[in-house]
Amino acid sequence: MTSSAPPAAAPPTGSIPRARRRTPFWDNARFACIVLVVLGHAVQRLTYDSDVALGLYLLVYAFHMPAFAIISGYFSKSESPTKTQMARVITDILVPYVIFEGLWTLTKWLVEGRATANLTEPSWTLWFLLALGIFRLVLPYLALLRWPLVWTLAISIGAGYVPNIDSTFSLSRTLGLLPFFALGWWLREHRIVDRLRLLDRRPWWAIPGGIGLFVVAGWAAWFFVDGWREMNLREWLFYDDNYAAIGGTQWWAGGVRLALMAVALVLSAAFFALIPRGGHWWTHFGQYTMYVYLLHSFVLYPFRENGVLRHAEPTWIWLPLVIVLSVLIALGLSTKPVRRIFRPLIEPRPTWLFADRTLASREGRRNDPTGSRRPREGDRMPRPDPRQNG
């Protein structure tokens, strides 16, 4: 979820007057990623009693946040930020973070009878907001270096050896995922996607190849599930703890992270290969991923707390139901009524906070923190072009 300019292509029909034309692929990819975020959190309670559910969980966590970081980096700029871009770090990331940390503190106090107001320890999903803010701040400096991808890889692997790099301000996860964000920026900076025409119609082997990779990865996640459980793979995929804390006491523990990053890169490539290139009825929901990201945890919280999904058998009924529910939650939280109600919380415009109040003005087009510039509510949305479906 990052700053900067939107993609430079879009459906030719029904486009917004004087707006840059959109590339439906990126909105499709954003929405698919956010569905996976919801699914990963929704299926978590089933993983205690079902090897199939745990296999699916590990498969999703193996790549979905790296893929999201790649998308965010792709739409980030490494130039010195303007005042407007600096203000958006505050209005789009920091202020919503404070608001939702307050809401989570209140929720835990009301439901659990205990809560600690601590902005240094992000609640549940809020860590990615801080990660995005840090990504934006460090990118101009990374861009000054030779071999920035190599440096971010060294930072990610090296951070796992340092015990005092922890979840405070989500620093451990931020450094862990930094190479994926930098990779997204590098792809845009060097016009790799355009040069290789990766968003044109796919070659015939792309879809079967992508499906094949996921089948193999899914089989491995399920077939070796006892081994993954024994090595605590779930924790490794979070990029949250140092290696020693999750059993990686050997000197070569960083190699495990390197291998997992390679798997994440391959699966992310397969994921992007399967994403439709054209516009569909659900494409525009990809512009509102922040609504789903910040709100879905409140929807799932009762299910996590009341234990309804623990010992939910048989798996062949409950797991498909959870998958369908995850898609419906993502769709529902992207709809206009939900956006209208929760916009003051998710897209606040605190003009009182700035010396120059126009920096937080509601005028102009809005940006999703994943980098999607979008119209104001009430503007006419672009219609899918059937010629671009694929």
C-alpha positions as CSV (number, residue, x, y, z in Angstrom):
1,M,0.0,0.0,0.0
2,T,2.1,2.9,-1.2
3,S,2.2,6.3,-2.8
4,S,2.6,7.8,-6.2
5,A,1.3,7.7,-9.7
6,P,-1.3,5.2,-10.9
7,P,-0.8,2.8,-13.8
8,A,-0.9,4.4,-17.2
9,A,-3.6,2.3,-18.9
10,A,-7.3,1.6,-18.5
11,P,-10.4,0.5,-20.2
12,P,-11.0,2.9,-23.2
13,T,-14.7,3.0,-22.7
14,G,-16.4,4.9,-19.9
15,S,-13.2,6.4,-18.6
16,I,-13.3,9.2,-16.2
17,P,-12.8,12.6,-18.0
18,R,-9.3,13.9,-17.9
19,A,-8.2,11.1,-15.6
20,R,-5.3,8.8,-16.4
21,R,-6.3,5.6,-18.0
22,R,-6.1,2.6,-15.6
23,T,-4.7,-0.8,-16.0
24,P,-7.3,-3.3,-14.7
25,F,-4.6,-5.9,-13.9
26,W,-3.4,-4.0,-10.9
27,D,-6.8,-3.5,-9.4
28,N,-7.5,-7.2,-10.0
29,A,-4.3,-8.1,-8.3
30,R,-5.0,-5.8,-5.3
31,F,-8.4,-7.3,-4.8
32,A,-7.1,-10.9,-5.1
33,C,-4.4,-10.1,-2.5
34,I,-6.9,-8.6,-0.1
35,V,-9.2,-11.7,-0.4
36,L,-6.1,-13.8,0.5
37,V,-5.5,-11.6,3.5
38,V,-9.1,-12.2,4.7
39,L,-8.8,-15.9,3.9
40,G,-5.6,-16.3,5.8
41,H,-7.1,-14.8,8.9
42,A,-10.4,-16.6,8.6
43,V,-9.0,-20.0,8.2
44,Q,-6.6,-19.7,11.1
45,R,-8.9,-21.2,13.7
46,L,-9.4,-24.3,11.5
47,T,-5.6,-25.0,11.4
48,Y,-5.5,-26.4,14.9
49,D,-7.6,-29.4,14.0
50,S,-7.2,-29.8,10.2
51,D,-4.1,-30.6,8.3
52,V,-5.8,-29.6,5.1
53,A,-6.6,-26.2,6.6
54,L,-3.1,-25.8,7.9
55,G,-1.7,-26.6,4.4
56,L,-3.9,-24.0,2.8
57,Y,-2.9,-21.5,5.5
58,L,0.8,-22.1,4.9
59,L,0.3,-21.8,1.2
60,V,-1.4,-18.4,1.5
61,Y,1.1,-17.1,4.0
62,A,4.0,-18.2,1.8
63,F,3.3,-15.4,-0.7
64,H,0.3,-13.2,-0.1
65,M,2.0,-10.4,1.9
66,P,5.2,-10.5,-0.3
67,A,2.9,-10.1,-3.3
68,F,1.2,-7.2,-1.7
69,A,4.5,-5.6,-0.9
70,I,5.6,-6.0,-4.5
71,I,2.4,-4.2,-5.7
72,S,3.0,-1.4,-3.2
73,G,6.6,-1.0,-4.2
74,Y,5.7,-0.9,-7.9
75,F,3.6,2.3,-7.3
76,S,6.2,4.0,-5.1
77,K,8.5,6.8,-6.1
78,S,12.1,7.2,-5.0
79,E,12.3,10.9,-5.7
80,S,12.3,13.4,-2.9
81,P,8.7,13.6,-1.8
82,T,6.6,16.7,-2.3
83,K,4.7,18.3,0.5
84,T,1.5,16.6,-0.6
85,Q,3.2,13.2,-0.6
86,M,4.6,13.8,2.8
87,A,1.2,14.8,4.1
88,R,-0.3,11.6,2.7
89,V,2.0,9.6,4.9
90,I,0.3,11.3,7.8
91,T,-3.3,11.3,6.5
92,D,-3.3,7.9,4.8
93,I,-1.1,5.9,7.2
94,L,-0.3,7.4,10.6
95,V,-3.7,8.9,11.4
96,P,-5.7,5.8,10.5
97,Y,-3.1,3.8,12.5
98,V,-3.8,5.8,15.6
99,I,-7.6,5.7,15.0
100,F,-7.7,1.9,14.6
101,E,-5.3,1.3,17.5
102,G,-7.7,3.3,19.6
103,L,-10.6,1.2,18.3
104,W,-8.8,-2.0,19.0
105,T,-7.9,-0.9,22.5
106,L,-11.5,-0.1,23.2
107,T,-12.7,-3.4,21.7
108,K,-10.4,-5.4,23.8
109,W,-11.4,-3.5,26.9
110,L,-15.1,-4.1,26.3
111,V,-14.8,-7.7,25.2
112,E,-11.9,-9.0,27.2
113,G,-11.9,-6.7,30.1
114,R,-8.3,-5.7,29.6
115,A,-6.4,-3.5,27.2
116,T,-3.1,-1.7,27.0
117,A,-2.9,1.4,24.9
118,N,0.5,1.1,23.3
119,L,1.1,2.6,19.9
120,T,4.5,0.9,19.6
121,E,2.9,-2.5,19.4
122,P,0.5,-2.7,16.4
123,S,-2.7,-4.7,16.9
124,W,-3.3,-7.7,14.7
125,T,-3.3,-6.4,11.0
126,L,-2.1,-2.8,11.7
127,W,1.5,-3.7,11.4
128,F,1.4,-3.3,7.6
129,L,0.4,0.3,7.9
130,L,3.6,1.1,9.8
131,A,5.5,-1.0,7.4
132,L,4.2,1.0,4.5
133,G,5.1,4.2,6.2
134,I,8.7,3.0,6.8
135,F,8.9,1.7,3.2
136,R,8.1,5.1,1.9
137,L,10.6,6.9,4.1
138,V,13.6,4.6,3.3
139,L,13.0,4.2,-0.4
140,P,14.6,7.5,-1.5
141,Y,17.8,6.4,0.4
142,L,17.8,2.9,-1.0
143,A,17.5,4.3,-4.5
144,L,20.8,6.2,-4.0
145,L,22.7,2.9,-3.5
146,R,24.2,0.6,-6.0
147,W,22.5,-2.8,-6.0
148,P,19.6,-1.8,-3.8
149,L,18.0,-5.2,-4.1
150,V,21.1,-6.9,-2.7
151,W,21.2,-4.5,0.2
152,T,17.6,-5.1,1.1
153,L,18.1,-8.8,0.9
154,A,21.1,-8.5,3.3
155,I,19.1,-6.4,5.6
156,S,16.2,-8.8,5.7
157,I,18.3,-11.9,6.3
158,G,20.6,-10.1,8.8
159,A,17.7,-8.7,10.8
160,G,16.7,-12.2,11.8
161,Y,19.9,-12.7,13.7
162,V,19.4,-9.6,15.9
163,P,17.4,-10.4,19.0
164,N,16.4,-6.9,19.8
165,I,14.8,-6.3,16.4
166,D,11.2,-7.2,17.2
167,S,7.6,-6.3,16.6
168,T,8.0,-2.8,18.1
169,F,6.7,-0.5,15.4
170,S,6.5,-3.6,13.3
171,L,10.2,-3.3,12.5
172,S,11.0,-7.0,12.2
173,R,8.3,-7.6,9.6
174,T,9.1,-4.3,7.8
175,L,12.8,-5.3,7.4
176,G,11.8,-8.9,6.6
177,L,9.5,-7.8,3.7
178,L,11.6,-4.9,2.5
179,P,13.2,-6.8,-0.4
180,F,9.8,-7.5,-2.0
181,F,8.8,-3.8,-1.7
182,A,12.1,-2.8,-3.2
183,L,11.7,-5.4,-6.0
184,G,8.3,-3.8,-6.9
185,W,9.9,-0.4,-7.1
186,W,12.9,-1.8,-9.2
187,L,10.5,-3.4,-11.7
188,R,8.8,-0.1,-12.3
189,E,12.0,1.9,-12.2
190,H,13.6,-0.2,-14.9
191,R,10.3,-0.6,-16.9
192,I,10.6,-4.4,-16.8
193,V,6.9,-5.0,-17.0
194,D,6.6,-2.7,-20.0
195,R,9.7,-4.0,-21.8
196,L,8.7,-7.6,-21.5
197,R,5.1,-6.8,-22.2
198,L,4.0,-8.8,-19.2
199,L,0.6,-7.2,-19.1
200,D,-0.3,-8.0,-22.7
201,R,-2.2,-11.2,-23.3
202,R,-0.6,-14.1,-21.6
203,P,1.2,-16.9,-23.5
204,W,-0.7,-20.2,-23.6
205,W,1.5,-21.8,-20.9
206,A,1.1,-19.0,-18.3
207,I,-2.2,-20.2,-16.8
208,P,-1.4,-24.0,-16.7
209,G,2.1,-23.1,-15.4
210,G,0.8,-21.0,-12.6
211,I,-1.8,-23.5,-11.7
212,G,0.8,-26.2,-11.7
213,L,3.1,-24.3,-9.4
214,F,0.3,-23.8,-6.9
215,V,-0.8,-27.4,-7.1
216,V,2.8,-28.6,-6.3
217,A,3.1,-26.0,-3.5
218,G,-0.3,-26.9,-2.1
219,W,0.6,-30.6,-2.2
220,A,3.9,-30.0,-0.5
221,A,2.2,-27.8,2.2
222,W,-0.3,-30.6,3.0
223,F,1.9,-33.8,2.5
224,F,4.7,-32.5,4.7
225,V,2.4,-30.8,7.2
226,D,3.8,-32.6,10.2
227,G,7.3,-31.5,9.3
228,W,6.2,-27.9,8.8
229,R,4.4,-28.0,12.1
230,E,7.5,-29.4,13.9
231,M,9.8,-26.7,12.4
232,N,7.3,-24.0,13.3
233,L,7.0,-22.9,9.7
234,R,4.0,-20.7,10.4
235,E,6.2,-18.4,12.5
236,W,8.9,-18.3,9.9
237,L,6.4,-17.1,7.3
238,F,5.4,-14.2,9.6
239,Y,8.8,-12.5,9.3
240,D,8.1,-11.4,12.9
241,D,10.5,-13.1,15.3
242,N,14.3,-13.5,15.2
243,Y,15.5,-16.9,14.1
244,A,16.5,-18.1,17.6
245,A,13.0,-17.4,19.0
246,I,11.4,-19.8,16.5
247,G,14.0,-22.5,16.7
248,G,16.5,-21.3,14.2
249,T,19.6,-21.4,16.5
250,Q,22.0,-22.6,13.8
251,W,24.3,-20.2,12.1
252,W,22.7,-21.0,8.7
253,A,19.2,-20.0,9.9
254,G,19.2,-17.1,7.5
255,G,19.3,-19.7,4.7
256,V,15.8,-20.8,5.7
257,R,14.5,-17.2,5.3
258,L,16.3,-17.0,2.0
259,A,14.7,-20.2,0.8
260,L,11.3,-19.0,1.9
261,M,11.8,-15.7,0.1
262,A,12.6,-17.6,-3.1
263,V,9.4,-19.6,-2.7
264,A,7.5,-16.4,-2.1
265,L,8.9,-14.9,-5.3
266,V,8.1,-18.0,-7.4
267,L,4.5,-18.2,-6.0
268,S,4.0,-14.4,-6.4
269,A,5.0,-14.8,-10.1
270,A,2.6,-17.6,-10.5
271,F,-0.1,-15.5,-8.7
272,F,0.4,-12.6,-11.0
273,A,0.4,-14.9,-14.0
274,L,-3.1,-16.0,-13.1
275,I,-4.5,-12.6,-12.5
276,P,-7.0,-11.5,-15.2
277,R,-5.6,-8.7,-17.4
278,G,-9.0,-7.2,-18.3
279,G,-11.7,-5.4,-16.4
280,H,-14.5,-7.3,-14.6
281,W,-17.4,-6.3,-12.5
282,W,-15.3,-6.7,-9.4
283,T,-12.2,-4.9,-10.7
284,H,-12.9,-1.5,-9.2
285,F,-13.0,-3.1,-5.7
286,G,-9.3,-3.3,-5.9
287,Q,-9.2,0.4,-5.4
288,Y,-10.5,0.1,-1.9
289,T,-8.3,-2.6,-0.3
290,M,-7.6,-0.4,2.7
291,Y,-11.3,-0.6,3.7
292,V,-11.2,-4.4,3.7
293,Y,-7.8,-4.5,5.3
294,L,-8.7,-2.4,8.3
295,L,-12.3,-3.6,8.8
296,H,-12.2,-7.3,8.2
297,S,-10.5,-8.0,11.4
298,F,-13.4,-6.6,13.3
299,V,-15.8,-8.9,11.3
300,L,-13.6,-11.9,12.1
301,Y,-12.9,-11.1,15.7
302,P,-16.1,-12.6,17.1
303,F,-15.4,-15.9,15.3
304,R,-11.8,-16.0,16.7
305,E,-13.0,-15.2,20.2
306,N,-16.0,-17.5,20.6
307,G,-14.2,-20.6,19.3
308,V,-16.9,-21.5,16.8
309,L,-14.3,-22.6,14.3
310,R,-12.4,-24.8,16.8
311,H,-13.2,-28.5,16.3
312,A,-15.3,-27.6,13.3
313,E,-15.8,-30.8,11.5
314,P,-15.9,-32.1,8.9
315,T,-13.3,-30.0,7.2
316,W,-14.7,-30.7,3.7
317,I,-17.7,-28.6,4.7
318,W,-16.3,-25.9,6.9
319,L,-13.2,-25.1,4.9
320,P,-15.2,-24.3,1.7
321,L,-17.6,-22.3,3.7
322,V,-14.8,-20.2,5.2
323,I,-13.3,-19.6,1.7
324,V,-16.7,-18.4,0.4
325,L,-17.2,-16.3,3.5
326,S,-13.8,-14.7,3.0
327,V,-14.7,-13.6,-0.6
328,L,-18.0,-12.3,0.6
329,I,-16.4,-10.3,3.4
330,A,-13.9,-8.7,1.0
331,L,-16.7,-7.8,-1.5
332,G,-19.0,-6.5,1.2
333,L,-16.4,-4.3,2.8
334,S,-15.5,-2.8,-0.6
335,T,-19.1,-1.6,-1.3
336,K,-20.1,2.0,-1.4
337,P,-22.3,2.0,1.7
338,V,-19.5,0.7,3.8
339,R,-17.1,3.2,2.3
340,R,-19.4,6.0,3.0
341,I,-19.9,5.1,6.6
342,F,-16.2,4.4,7.5
343,R,-14.5,7.0,5.3
344,P,-13.9,9.4,8.2
345,L,-12.0,6.7,10.0
346,I,-10.1,5.2,7.1
347,E,-9.6,8.2,4.9
348,P,-9.5,11.1,7.5
349,R,-8.7,14.6,6.3
350,P,-7.5,16.3,9.5
351,T,-7.1,19.8,8.2
352,W,-6.6,21.2,11.7
353,L,-3.4,19.2,11.9
354,F,-1.5,21.0,9.2
355,A,-0.2,24.6,9.0
356,D,-1.2,24.5,5.3
357,R,-4.7,23.1,5.5
358,T,-4.9,22.4,1.8
359,L,-2.5,19.5,2.4
360,A,-5.4,17.5,4.0
361,S,-8.1,18.9,1.7
362,R,-10.9,16.6,0.5
363,E,-10.6,18.1,-2.9
364,G,-9.1,16.1,-5.7
365,R,-8.7,12.4,-6.2
366,R,-8.0,10.0,-3.4
367,N,-5.2,7.5,-3.1
368,D,-5.3,4.1,-1.7
369,P,-2.1,3.5,0.3
370,T,-1.3,0.6,-2.1
371,G,-0.8,3.2,-4.8
372,S,-4.1,3.2,-6.5
373,R,-5.2,6.7,-7.4
374,R,-9.0,6.7,-7.7
375,P,-11.9,9.1,-8.2
376,R,-13.9,10.8,-5.6
377,E,-17.2,9.2,-4.6
378,G,-19.8,10.2,-7.0
379,D,-17.5,10.3,-10.0
380,R,-18.4,7.9,-12.8
381,M,-16.3,4.7,-12.6
382,P,-14.8,3.2,-15.7
383,R,-16.7,0.3,-17.2
384,P,-15.0,-3.0,-17.9
385,D,-14.0,-3.3,-21.5
386,P,-14.8,-6.8,-22.8
387,R,-12.0,-6.6,-25.3
388,Q,-9.5,-6.5,-22.5
389,N,-10.8,-9.5,-20.6
390,G,-8.3,-12.3,-20.1
